[in-house]
Structure formats: C-alpha cells, structure tokens
Amino acid sequence: MKKAWILALVLGVTSGVALAADVMSVNVVGFTKVNVVGNGTFTLLATPFDAIDTADDNLLGVFGTNSLIRNTRATGADQVWLYDSSIPMWNVYWQQPDGLFYDGYTLAPSNAPVGPGVGIIIQSPSVSSDHEIAFMGQVVTVSTQKIDIVSQWNVIGYPFSSAVDIQDTGFAASGATPSGRPTGADQLWFLKADGTFKSYYLNTTGKWNDGDDLTEATNVVVPLGQGFMYQAIAGFQWAETNKYLNNL
C-alpha cells in the first residue's frame, strides 16, 4: 500500500475519493453522478463528457451554478484544483454565490478550460458533508483522442465516456516507458478513499503490473468520471481509440 506522499508532494495534504457507479445516456447525451468527500477531503475526478456547446468546455460548462458548494470565501467553498503540467503548478478556483468562478491567486473571475481527459481535484470545505455533483454533456463521439504526457507528473482521466480496464488503455502502444521494476517504468497512481495511493507500473510485457506484489494486474477498472495521476519517465503523446463508437 502506498502512502499519500504523492499528493502531499503536489498539494501538501492527504485525500480521499468516492464515485457513483450509475450512468445513464439518451442518444449521445450522458449523465453521471459522483460523490465529493466532505470535511476538507480531496476527490480526484475527470469529466467524461464533451460540453453540449463546445464554447462551454470550461468550469461553468462542466459544473454549472448548482453543483458545487459556493461561498464568498474560498475556504468555505468546494475548491477546484487543475494541474498545469507545462509549468508545473496547480491552479485553484472556487465558485461564489454569483455563480462565477474566481481564481484562488488573483481573486478575479476566471472560467478555466476543462474537457475530457483533464484530471480535476475537488477539495471540500473543512466543515462539510459528502455531497454529490453531476457531470452531464455529450458522449464523446470522436474516433481518437490524443493527450500530451509530460515527463514526471500528469493529472488526467480516460478521455471517453465509459469505464476502462487499465490493460485496455493505449499508453503502451503510444510510447510509454516499460521496465521490469516500478521505479524504471511509467506508473499509474489511483487515489483511494483512505487517502493512500495504489500504483501500477508498465512492465516489459506491455502489461500493467501491481506496484506492490509486482504481478500482472487483473480487473483494474477506471470508473466513469474518475481521474488519476500518471508518472512518466519521458514525455509522449497518449492516443486512445473510441471503443464504443460503433454502438452509438
């Protein structure tokens, strides 16, 4: 079991995550609920849908005005953390009662872009209960999604509107670094409800292995709406193909 030192490295805190399993779709419109853990906990998510209007691929388009806890003070609201791997640094936003998002550093209104494949961390207020938010939008219907992975840390999500087994992802075929030992390979890090991380590393077989017992991972599924951290030895472009496109 990996301790929560990774998130502490980035945010300086411990964390937890919980997700709802149910998802509904009508034609190409999708909807799912996710649970944000209360009492100042961090929840690692990723939006699985495109915005209905492409102009709404942003914080307001993803969360609307009735989803997150709002407050005039950032510490009293759900704070949304987005990781900019190009710098690298975290940007934090919160929503005020006027419905606008505000930058946690400049305190000015800011509607940052967010889309499928972007990892999102939500920190609940220190005094709050677990609460649900909803992701809604268009089911992703493109045939291929490409995401630039940088060396070291990336906060991402599966860029399609479905769950996926980690063995069915396109990381290995896209140029991820394999190794017979975890520290020499690219690794996936999943945040657990108890605030610890579970890791998997890309073996030279092309399969993801358990970071603890080093055996090949089986039945490890990324649920719809869950984000994860990707630690890369070297940068590459992650390409994923749409596995459900012919069934829409």
N, C-alpha and C positions, 0 to 999 in steps of 0.2 A: 504494500500500500504506500503510495507516495503522499507525503505531507503537502500542505498547501503553500509550500515555499515559492512555487512558480507565480501564483497570483500575488503573493506578498512581494515578489520581486518587481512586479509591474504596478500593483496598486497599493501595497503595504497593508493588506487586510486579508482575513480569511473569508470563505464564501460558501454558498450552497446553491443547489439548483433543483427544481422540480418541474415536470412538464405534464400537461394533459395529453392523453393518448388519442382522443377522438378527433376526427377531421371529417368535414362534410364538403362536398363540392357539387355545384349545379352548372352544367355545361363547363365553361372554363373559369368560373368564379369559385374561389376556395376560401375556406374559413376554418380556423382552429383556435382553441383557447390554450393559453399557457399560464402557469402559476408563477407569480413573483413571490419569493420568500420574504417575509416581513422582518422587522426588528434589525434593520441595517444590513441585512444579508445581501450578498451579490448573487445574481442569477444570470447565467450565461446562455444567451439565446441567439437566434438568427432568423430574420424574416424569410419565409419560404415562398413568397408570392411577389409578382410584379404589381405595381400600382395600377388601378383601373385606368387612370390617366398618367402617362409617363412623366408629366410635369409634377406628379406627386410622389416621385421616388425620393422622399425626404422624411424628416422626423414627423412632420404633421401628416404626411400621407400615410405613414405606417401606423402611427399611434392615435391620430385624430385628436379630439379635445375631451373625450370622456373615458379614456382608458387608464391613464396614469394618475397617481396621486399628485395633485397640483398644490403649490404653495408660493407665497411671495418670497420665501426664503428657500434656498437650495437644500438646506439640511432638513426641511420639512416636507420635501417632495421626493418622488421617485427620480433619481438621477440616472441619466443615460450616458454610459461611457462608450466612446468609439475610439478604436486604436488606429493611429496613423503609423503604419509600419515604415513609411518612407523617411520618417524623421529620426528615430521613432518617438512617439509620445501619445499619451491619452488626451482626448478632448472630452469634456464633460458638459452636459446640458441638463436643464430642468425646465418644467413647464409651469408657468404661473397661471393664476385664475383667469387671466385674459385669454388663455388658450395658446399663447405664443411660447415658443421655446427660447430660452436665454442661455448664452454662453457662460459657463461657470467661471471663466477667467476675465472676460471683458465685461460681463454682466449686460451685454447688449443682446437684442433679439437676434436669433440665428436659427436657420432652418437647414441643418446639415443634410447632405445627400445620404440616403440609405437604400440599399437594394438587395436582391437575393445574393447570397454568398458573403455578405458582410456580417461579421460577428458583433453582437450587441451585449453589453453588460448593463444590467439594471440594478442599482443599489437602492433598496427601500429605505424609508426614513427610520431612524433609530427606534422610534416608538410607533410601530405599525403592525398590522396583522398580515398574514398571507392574503394575497388578492389576485384575481385573475385579470389578464388582459387578453385581447383578441387580436389575432393577425387576420386580415382579410384583404383579398385582392384577386388578381387574375392568376390562374395557374400558369406557371412558366411553360411556354409552348415553343421556344426556340429549340433547335436540334442540338446545339452545342453551347456550353458556357465556358469561358476562359477567364481565369483569375491569376494575376501575377503573385507569385510567392517569393518573398524576400528571404535572404539568409537570416537565421535565428527566428524571431517570434512573429507569428501571424495570428490574428483573431478572425476566424472565418466560419462559414457554415456551408452545408451542402446546397448548391445553387439551383436546386429544382424543388418542385412541390410534392415531395414524397420522402419517406424514410429511406435509409440506405444502409446496407451492411458495409462495414469498412473494407471488406475484401472485394467488394464490387465497385469501389471508387477508382478513379483514374489517376491517382497520384503516381503509382509505379510506372505506368506507361507514359506519363508526362515528363519523367526525368527526375523523380525524387531519388534521394541517395539511400541505397540499401547498405546494410552491414550485418555481420554476424553477431554484433554486440550493440546494445541500445545506444551507448554514447557516440557511436560512429555513424548512426543512421538517423534519418528523419523520424520524428516522433509525433504521434497524436496524443493530446492531453485532454481528458474529459473531466470536468468538474462534477464532483459527487455531492449529494445532499449533506454529507457530514463535513464539508469544507476541505476534503482532500482531493487529490487528483489521481486518476487512473491513466496509465500510459501504455501505448503500443508503439512498437518500432518496426520499420520496414526491413525485413530480413533479405538476405541474398537470394532466397527462393522467390522473391517477388510478393510474398505474403506478409501480412501484418502479424507480428508475434506479441504475446503478452509481455509487458515490461517487467513483470515480477517473476513469473516462473519460466519465461523465455519460450514457451510452447506456442504453436500456431493458434491464433485467436479464432474462435468459432462463435457464431451467433451474436456478434457485437454490432448492434444496430444503432445508427444515429437517428433518433426520432425526429419527426417533422417539427421544425422550429427550434431545435437545439443547436447551439453554437459550440465550437471547440477551439482549442489553441493548437497551432501547428508549428513545431520547431524544425526548421530546415537547416541542413548542413550547408546547402548552397541554393541560390535562387533559381527558379524555373517557372514556366507557365503551366498552371494546372488546367487541364482540359477535361471536361465531363460531357458525356453524351446523354441525351434525354432518353430514359428507359421506358417511359410511359406514353411517348408522343403518339404512337400508332393506336393507342387505346382510347384516346380522347374522342 
